């Protein structure tokens, strides 16, 4: 998937850096530059990143196998609103069954819904979730599966309607999956503030929820909240040490942070470089890592331990590799960045030639004085 076009970067002195986020949502968070240097890359229109896929929504509320009832449990408390009646019509006959039989029906239908959702079969998932609600109209897990199926169908209003009922119960309000689905729906309907709040709520309930962490961190990057983005993606890398995407986003966050913290600028730029190179090692085919490393070298002037000419040559090299690996689906403006790198190479070469001439003249003058 997961989302990039070009995002405005961090500010240093009077210059404003812009960075492109690739089609796969690899953010190019901006690094620092000398105030006297003009931006080497043209500004481009910013676009919102896509969230992590709904395929990354995971459920943990079902037991691995059906659990036989040893005693007839007390019936569940009534929901704030009868979900089955509100969503599926008149009261079904299964509501009159004993509680243990209704519970077994719910568990079986939830399993069917989960299998269908994994296969992205929204219609089957809807039928299974509705059957679970026929047996227990207050079942929060069934409401969440139904909302997930609605999300796959693109029925955003229905997603919100079902989850609004579900979250009135404590079980729903405490469900990280419910808040993740709400965040995805808000994201898709261009309500970024609400989406961020939902992802933050989801990760507060499940700190290791990878998809919600990714989406939250992506919004932090877009909003230039680089310190927050660093915290999120450091957490992601600790959970997914072999994820090229996680390392790429962390590199982008370090790059943006480098302009916000001048005292740690060089250290952060080096960290950004390390993360992006590590992403390439983990997955040599992950194109966004090459794009972000190219932009890092292109705009970070000066770069610690790297002179101007090799810096620009490296920028051009990695941008060209990105273009080759991304193919037709890559960021169109990459050609502008490659051209900017070429101009930078020519500029640095001319500067070196001038320096050589000046040094030669000074040597001549010293020899004449002798």
VEXRO-537023 format. One record per residue (C-alpha): x, y, z. Coordinates in steps of 0.5 Angstrom, whole numbers, padded with zeros to 4 digits, always signed. Each point is the difference from the previous one (the first is absolute). Example, Ala and Ser with C-alpha at 12.3 -4.5 7.8 and 13.67 -1.06 7.14 Angstrom:
BEGIN
+0025-0009+0016;+0002+0007-0002;
//
This chain:
BEGIN
+0000+0000+0000;+0001+0006+0004;+0001+0007-0002;+0004+0006-0005;+0000+0007-0003;+0004+0006+0003;+0000+0002+0007;+0002+0007+0002;+0006-0001+0004;+0004+0003+0006;+0002+0007+0001;+0007+0003+0001;+0002+0007+0000;-0004+0003-0006;+0000-0006-0004;-0006-0004-0001;+0001-0008-0002;-0005-0004-0004;+0000-0007+0000;-0004-0005-0004;-0003-0006+0003;+0000-0006-0005;-0006-0004-0002;+0001-0005+0005;+0000+0005+0005;+0007+0001+0002;+0001+0007+0003;+0006+0004-0002;+0000+0004+0006;+0004+0006-0001;+0007+0001+0003;+0004+0006+0001;+0004+0005-0004;+0004+0006+0000;-0004+0007+0000;+0004+0003-0006;-0001-0006-0004;-0006+0000-0005;-0004-0006+0000;+0002-0005-0005;-0006-0004-0001;-0007+0004-0003;-0006+0000+0005;-0006-0005-0002;-0007+0000+0002;-0001-0004+0006;-0005-0006+0001;-0002-0004+0006;+0003-0007+0001;-0004-0006+0000;-0001-0004+0006;+0002-0007+0002;-0005-0005-0004;-0006-0002+0003;+0003-0007-0001;+0005+0002+0006;-0006+0000+0005;+0000-0006+0004;-0004-0003+0005;+0002-0004+0007;-0007+0000+0004;-0001-0008-0003;+0002-0006+0004;+0004-0005-0005;-0005-0005+0001;-0007+0000+0002;-0001+0000+0007;-0005-0005+0003;-0004+0003+0005;+0000-0004+0007;-0006+0004+0003;-0005+0005-0003;+0003+0007+0001;-0005+0006+0002;-0002+0003-0007;+0004+0007-0002;-0003+0006+0003;-0004+0004-0006;+0004+0005-0004;-0002+0007+0000;-0003-0001-0007;-0002-0007-0002;+0004-0001-0006;-0003-0005-0003;-0007+0003+0000;+0004+0007-0003;+0004-0003-0005;-0004-0007-0002;-0007+0001+0001;-0005-0003+0004;+0002-0005+0006;+0003-0006-0002;-0003-0007+0003;+0007-0002+0002;+0000+0006+0005;-0005-0005+0004;+0005-0006+0000;+0004-0001+0007;+0006+0004+0001;+0005-0006-0001;-0003-0001-0007;+0000+0007-0002;+0007+0001+0002;+0003-0006-0004;-0004+0003-0006;+0003+0006+0001;+0007-0003+0000;-0001-0004-0006;-0002+0006-0004;+0005+0004+0002;+0005-0005-0002;-0003+0000-0007;+0000+0007+0000;+0007+0001+0001;+0002-0006-0005;-0004+0005-0005;+0003+0006+0002;+0007-0003-0001;-0002-0002-0007;-0003+0007-0001;-0007-0003-0001;-0004+0005+0003;-0007-0003-0002;+0001-0006+0004;+0003+0004+0006;-0006+0004+0000;-0005-0006+0000;+0004-0003+0005;+0001+0006+0005;-0008+0001-0001;-0001-0007+0002;+0004+0001+0006;-0004+0006+0002;-0006-0004-0001;+0002-0005+0005;+0003+0006+0005;-0003+0007-0002;+0005+0003+0005;+0007-0003-0003;+0005+0005-0001;+0005-0005-0004;-0006-0001-0005;-0001+0007+0000;+0007+0001-0002;+0000-0005-0005;-0006+0003-0003;+0003+0007+0000;+0007-0003-0003;-0004-0004-0006;-0004+0007-0001;+0007+0003-0001;+0002-0005-0005;-0006+0002-0004;+0001+0008+0001;-0006+0001+0004;+0003+0005+0004;-0006+0003+0003;-0002-0007+0003;+0006-0002+0003;+0000+0006+0004;-0008-0001+0002;+0002-0007+0002;+0007+0002+0004;-0004+0005+0003;-0005-0005+0003;+0006-0004+0002;+0004+0005+0004;-0006+0002+0004;+0002-0007+0004;+0006+0000+0004;+0003-0006-0004;-0001+0004-0007;+0003+0006+0003;+0006-0004+0003;+0001-0004-0007;+0006+0003-0004;-0002-0003-0006;-0007+0004+0000;+0005+0006+0001;+0004-0002-0006;-0006-0001-0005;-0003+0007+0002;+0007+0003-0001;+0000-0004-0007;-0007+0003-0002;+0002+0007+0003;+0006+0000-0005;-0004-0003-0006;-0005+0006+0001;+0006+0005+0001;-0001+0002+0008;+0007-0001+0002;-0001+0003+0007;-0005-0005+0001;+0004-0005-0003;+0006+0002+0004;-0004+0000+0007;-0002-0007-0002;+0007-0003-0001;+0002+0003+0006;-0006-0003+0004;+0002-0007-0004;+0007+0000+0002;-0001+0002+0007;-0004-0006+0001;+0004-0005-0004;+0008+0003+0000;+0002-0005-0005;-0005+0001-0005;+0004+0001-0006;-0005+0002-0005;-0003+0006+0005;+0007+0002+0002;+0002+0001-0008;-0006+0004-0001;+0001+0004+0006;+0008+0001-0002;-0002+0002-0007;-0005+0005+0002;+0006+0003+0005;+0005+0000-0006;-0005+0004-0004;-0001+0005+0005;+0007+0001+0001;-0001-0003+0007;+0007-0003+0000;+0002-0002+0007;-0007-0003+0000;+0001-0004-0006;+0007-0002+0002;-0003-0003+0007;-0005-0004-0004;+0005-0003-0006;+0005-0002+0005;-0006-0004+0004;-0002-0003-0007;+0008-0002-0002;+0000-0003+0007;-0006-0004-0002;+0002-0001-0007;+0007+0000+0000;+0000-0003-0007;-0005+0004-0003;+0003+0005-0006;-0006+0004+0001;+0001+0002+0007;+0007+0001-0001;-0001+0005-0006;-0005+0004+0004;+0004+0000+0006;+0006+0003-0004;-0005+0005-0003;-0002+0002+0007;+0007+0001+0002;+0002+0004-0006;-0006+0005+0002;+0002+0000+0007;+0007+0002-0002;-0002+0007-0002;-0004+0001+0007;+0006-0002+0004;+0006+0004-0003;+0004-0003+0006;-0001-0007-0002;-0001+0001-0007;+0006-0004-0003;-0001-0005+0005;-0007-0001-0003;+0002+0001-0007;+0004-0006+0001;-0005-0004+0003;-0005+0002-0005;+0006-0003-0005;+0001-0006+0004;-0008-0002+0000;-0001+0001-0007;+0006-0004-0002;-0002-0005+0005;-0007+0000-0004;+0004-0002-0006;+0003-0006+0003;-0006-0003+0002;-0004+0001-0006;+0005+0002-0006;-0007+0001-0004;-0003+0005+0004;+0000+0006-0004;-0002+0005+0005;+0006-0001+0004;+0005+0002-0006;-0005+0006-0001;+0001+0003+0007;+0007-0001+0000;+0001+0004-0006;-0004+0005+0002;+0004+0000+0007;+0007+0001-0004;-0003+0005-0005;-0003+0005+0006;+0004-0001+0006;+0006+0005-0002;+0005-0001+0003;-0001-0007+0002;+0005-0003+0005;+0006-0003-0002;-0002+0001-0008;+0003+0005-0004;-0005+0004-0005;+0002-0004-0007;+0000-0007+0003;-0007+0002+0004;-0003+0002-0007;+0002-0006-0003;-0003-0004+0005;-0006+0003+0000;+0000-0001-0008;+0001-0007+0001;-0005-0002+0005;-0005+0004-0004;+0001-0003-0006;+0000-0007+0003;-0007+0002+0003;-0002+0002-0007;+0002-0007-0002;-0003-0004+0005;-0007+0004+0001;-0001+0000-0007;-0006+0003-0003;-0004+0000+0006;+0006+0005+0004;+0000+0007+0001;+0000+0004-0006;+0004+0006+0003;+0006-0005+0001;+0002+0003-0007;+0001+0007+0003;+0004-0003+0006;+0004-0003-0005;+0001+0006-0004;+0001+0004+0006;+0006-0005+0002;+0003+0001-0006;+0000+0007+0000;+0003-0001+0007;+0006-0004-0003;+0001+0005-0005;+0000+0005+0005;+0005-0003+0005;+0005-0002-0006;+0000+0007-0002;+0002+0002+0007;+0005-0005+0000;+0003+0002-0006;+0000+0007+0002;+0004-0002+0007;+0005-0004-0004;+0001+0007-0005;+0001+0004+0007;+0004-0005+0003;+0005+0000-0006;+0000+0007-0001;+0002+0001+0008;+0006-0005-0001;+0002+0004-0006;+0000+0006+0004;+0004-0003+0005;+0005-0003-0005;+0001+0007-0003;+0001+0003+0007;+0006-0005+0001;
//
